[in-house]
């Protein structure tokens, strides 16, 4: 249904193009200058790790994700925030066609919009026999950190610790993204909110590096806030593997015809501005 809505939206824009140019999206570089898909594709083919930061319900971002991995036309690895590390065995069984999607969905902690928004990526990997990594820490451990802080992870068993980055997790409360979360909370609980974000960021970075193969770009899909301004996942990646070539994309919403506001400059290497009137997927 979301693709039908998107096609109708695009068709409406094209039919009225003689009256006024309609822009559904526009790509910008990190300095806020207009760029194009050809340059994005070239950069994607030549990076070690690509972080595609999305707005989870943005139809254009999801469309561009699948188009980009297809057009890279080379062997790659994929991974996603939307899948948790303790579901990797189920995910691998699906990729080997040992279970169907209904079974995967019923046994794994799939997001409600996974079938419509992310299954095309998973099925692309399945068709091409590419690896697909569940990179996120299981939500029960992120919830534990939110309630009791990072030190609460020390009480976990060695088996449980396999589903996250190696402990202790480095945490810098002065990073702007985490400082903003501290402001969102109040006192002790606010600190735990930022730490819960950190365990997710650190774990995603950990599983990206653990599963990355030399010579194959690793394309990772995550909420833009996990990689914007080269913080979050990217901060942890560079802390462990500073010499790799990283590329980041961020998705923002606004009036595409009016251009990218200066406030978005520096958000990522490429910024995908999607018109705010594009239908969302949920």
N, C-alpha and C positions, 0 to 999 in steps of 0.2 A: 504494500500500500504506500509506503513512504517513497518508493521509486516512482510510482504513478504520479504522486503529488509533485515530485521534483520535476518529472518530465513535463507535466502540465505547466508548472511554473516557468521552466525554461522556454517552452513553446510560446507562452504569453509574452515573454520578454522579446523573443525573436519576432513575433508578429507585429509588435509595436515599435520595432527598431527604426522604421522609417520616420516615425514621429519624434522619437528621442532614443538615444543610445541607452541601453540597459546593461548594467554590469552586475553579474551574479557574484563574481569574486575577482580579486586582483592580488597578484603576488608582489611582495616588496622584499628588498634586502634588509639587512640589519640596520642600515642607516636611514631607512624610510624611503628609499628610491624605488621606483617601479622596476620590476624585473619580469622574467617570463618562465614558463614551464621548462623550456629547453635548458636554461641555465640550472634550474633546480634538478632536473634529471641528470645532467652531467655531474653535478656535485654529489648527488646520491650514489652514482655509480663508482665514485672515486673516494668514498669515505670508508672508515672502518666501522663506525657506529652511527646510525641515524636515529635521532629521537624525534618522532612525529607527535608533537603536542597538539591534542585535539580539544574541541568542546564536545563533550560526550554525545550530545543530541544534534550535532551539526551535520546535515545531510551532505553538504559539499565536501566537508573534511573526510567523511567516510568514503565518498566517491573518489576523491583524489588519492586516498590511501591505496585502494585496490588498483587504480590506474597506474600509480607510481611503481608499485612492486612488479606489475606486469611489464611496464615499459623499461624497467631496468635491464631486462632481458639477459640476466646472468644468474649464476647460482648465488643465493643469499640465504641467510637465516632470519627467522622472524621471532618476535616475542611480544608479550603484551601485559600491561597492568591488569587487564580484565580477567586474567586467569591466575590462580593462586598455586604456589609451589607444591602443595600437597596433592594437587590434582594432576600432576605431570604424568603419572602412569596411565590415568584414564585418557588424558590428551593424546599420549603416544599410541594408545590402543585405537583411538579414533583415526589418527593419521595412518595407521596400518590397516584400516578398514576391518578391524576385529570387532568393533562395536559401532552402532549407528548413532546419529545425533540425538535421538530421543533418549537413548541410554546415557550418553554423556551428560545431557542436560539434567536428567533425573538424579544422577549420582554426584556430579560436580557442582560447585557453587557458582553457576553461570549467572551473569547479570541478566536482568529481565529483557533487555534490548539486544542480547548477544546474537540471537538468530538473525535479526534484521541488519544489524550494524557491523558485526565482526565475523560472522560465519563465512562470508565471502573470502576473507583473508585466510581463514583456517582451511577452507576447501581449496584455495589456490595452493597453499603449502602441501596439502594432501595430494593434489594432482601432480605437482612438480617433485614430490618426495623431498621437500625442504623441511628442515627442523623447525619446530615452533615451540618456544619455551614459555612456560607459565612463570612469570618473574615476580609476581607480587607475594608478599608475606601473607600467610593465612590470616584472615580477618580476626580470628579469635586472639591471635598474638598482638595484633595492632590494638585491639580492644583492651587487652591486658595492660599494654603500655599506657594507653589513654587513662586508665583508672589508677595505675600504680607507678608509672614511670619506667624508664629503660632498665633500671636496676632489677625490676621484677622478672626480667628474662633470665637472670642467673639461676632461678629456681627450676628452669625447664630441664627435661632430660636431654641427653646427647642426641637422641633420635629426633626430638622436637626441634632442636637447634639446627638441624640440617635444612630446615625450611626457611632460613633467614640468613642474613649476612653474618659473618663471624663476629662473635662478641669479644670485647665490648664494642658497641657501636659508637664511632666518633660523632659528637654532636656539637655544633657551633651555634649557640643561641643568638649570635650577632649577625647571622646571615639574614638579609632583609625579609625573605619569605617567612622564616621562622619568627623573626621579631614581630611581623604582622600578626602571626598566629598568637603570639603572647599577648598582643593587644586585644585580640578577639576574645580571649579567655580572661579569667580573673585569678591572679595569684597562682597558687599551686596547680589548680586544674588547667589553667591556661598553659603552663609549662608542659604539662603532660600532653596537651593537644599537639604542640610542636614536636614533641618527642615521638608521638604516634606517627606523625608525618615522616619523621626522620627514619624510623624503622622501615617504612615502606620504600622511601627513596634509596636507602642503603641496600635493601634487599634486592630491589630491581637492578641496581648497578652491579651487585654481586653476581646475580644470575646471568646478566648480559655478558659479563667478562668470563664467567665460568663456561658459557656455552658458545662464545664467539669462536669462529674458526678463521685462521689466517687466510687472507685473500678473499674472504667472503664478507661483504657488508652485512652487519647485523641491523635489521630494521625493527625498531621498537615503537610500540603504540602506547601512549599514555596521556592522561589529562595534561593540558598545557602547563598547569601550575606545578607539575612535577619536574619541569625542565626549563621553564621561562627564566630569562636573564642568567642562564648558565648556572643556575643553582640546583638544588634538589638532586635528582639522579646524576646530572652532569658533574656536580661538585664531588660526589662520591666516586664517579668514574675517573675523574682527573686525579683524585687523591691516590688511587690505586694504579692507574695506567695513564700517566700524563702524556706519553708520547704517541698515543693513538690519535687518529684524525677523526674528530667528532663533528657532526653536522646536526643542527637543530632546526625544527620548524615549529612555529606557534600559530594557533588559529585564534582570530579575534573576530568579533561581530560589530558591524557598524554600517554606515551609509557608503557602500562601495563607490558610488558615483562621486562622493565628496573627497575621497582620498583617505590616507592613513593619518590619524592624529599623531602629532609629535610625541605624545606620551607613550607610544608603543615602540619608539626607536630603541634598539638594543635588546629587544625582547628575545630574539633568536636570529639565526643566520638567514632564514627566510620566514616571512610573516604572511600568512594567508588571511586576507581580509575578506570575509563573507558578508554579503549584504544582509542586513538584519531582517529583511522581509522574506528570506528563504525559509520555507517550511522546515520545522524541526522534526526529528524522528520520534520524539515522544514529549 
